[in-house]
Amino acid sequence: MNRQTVRGAIDDETRCGHYHGPTDIIALKCFCCREYFPCHACHEEQTGTPFTPWPKGYEQEKAVLCGSCKQELTISEYQNSGSRCPACGAGFNPGCRLHAHLYFSEA
């Protein structure tokens, strides 16, 4: 089983103090430091710098971690997942789409 370190997580399913609902179970890898964080605010608190979104062209990079099964997903797999882990079926928070621009560049 994959065991990635998630900086700022408050439980084993990658929730944090900012996002800790039942479906807040993903962590995102920052482009600049290549480390996983539950959210952009955790990255800023832990590193003192803003989260750097993944530029276009990196859609096949493993940059999302399912907090339920610990499967690393490519950006494309996550964006096309329908808010469910393609490996274990766990539901992801569909509201995360509202913050996608913080993690994945749209330009």
KARA-V763424 format. One line per field, one symbol per residue. psi: psi as a letter, one per 30 degrees, with the letter a starting at -180 (. if undefined). burial: I if it has 24 or more other C-alpha atoms within 12 Angstrom, else O. Layout:
psi=???
burial=???
//
This chain:
psi=kkikkjkfkflfggllfejhlfgihllkkkeefhlkkeleeeeeeefgllkjlklkfgfgkjgkkkfefgkkkleeeefgfhhkkfefgkkljfffffgefffkkf.
burial=OOOIIIIIIIOIIIIIOOIIOOIIIIIIIIIOOOIIIIIIIIIOOOOOOOIIIIOOOOIOIIIIIIIIIIIIIIIOIIIOIOIIIIOOOIIIIIOIOOOIOIIIOOO
//
